[in-house]
Amino acid sequence: MKIPALKTLAGLVLCLVVPAWAFAAPGSDRVPLGQKPLARCKAKLAAGAPLTVVCFGDSITEIGCAARWNPDWAGGASRPESNWGAVVVADLRKAYPRSAITLVNLGIGGENSAEGVNRLNTLAAAKPDLVLVEFGSNDCDYHEQPPEKTAAALNTILDRIRDGFMADAVVVGFGGDYPLKSTMKHREETEAVLVAVAKRQNVPYADVHSAILAATANGTKWSDFHKSNTDCHPNDAGHAVWAAAVTKALAKAGVGATCQP
């Protein structure tokens, strides 16, 4: 699927210049801005109904899909159960014991958000109720693309999740790389785009970057939470920080241990 070209206009968001395409992309005019976030999830959990959670993202989300180079890969975690998505779902299962909550992992290493658009059809078989969308790191590095393409791709992903799969979504930010010696391009602008698109689409945003900076004391303890100072992949401790940021975003929207219907 090709991302349509969009006209760029200047705008100010979060003290950073964020173009207008972060707020308006194909289909985004259909967003029910008055509808509360995670309405589908809250209704199903209140009824004790089954819930399917899909983690859709890059190598930090990926579990067991990289047999060609590391069959034991779990996003940087030591085992699948310690990956951020698995931790989030484990917490939800504790909070909602009446609901059978299924986790489906659809992370693929190296992908940016535009490449995520190209495999949106893989969500169909999972029949998701909630999609945790995690892209951004590769948009700034491995498969780098300008922030306007990230905005267009994320809008397309969220539109399809809502209108095509009738599911809820959470935008999961990214931790960035070692802040004391960063090599990522336009990280701040890309993060601002993720925040702006989530706000425009009325979707919760998990601020992973702020959580990682707080945990690592602005990077001075980076290797305590990542595989190394030159690696953006979190270890078990880092994945716990990611999971806490997602859980916080869910709780703010009314889903979680302290927010049961």
Buried (B, 14 or more C-beta within 10 A) or exposed (E): EEBEEBEEEEBEBEEBEBBBBBBBBEBBEEBEEEEEBBEBBBEBBEEEEEBBBBBBBBBBBBBBBBEEEEEEBBBBBEEBEBBBBBBBBBBBBEBBEEBEBBBBBBBBBBBBBBBBBEEBEBBEEBEBBBBBBBBBBBBBBBBBBBBBBBBBBBBBBBBBBBEEBEBBBBBBBBBBBBBEEBEBBBBBBBBBBBBBBBBBBBBBBBBBBEBBBEBBEEBEEBBEBBBEEEBBBBBBBBBBBBBBBBBBBBBBBBBBEEBEE
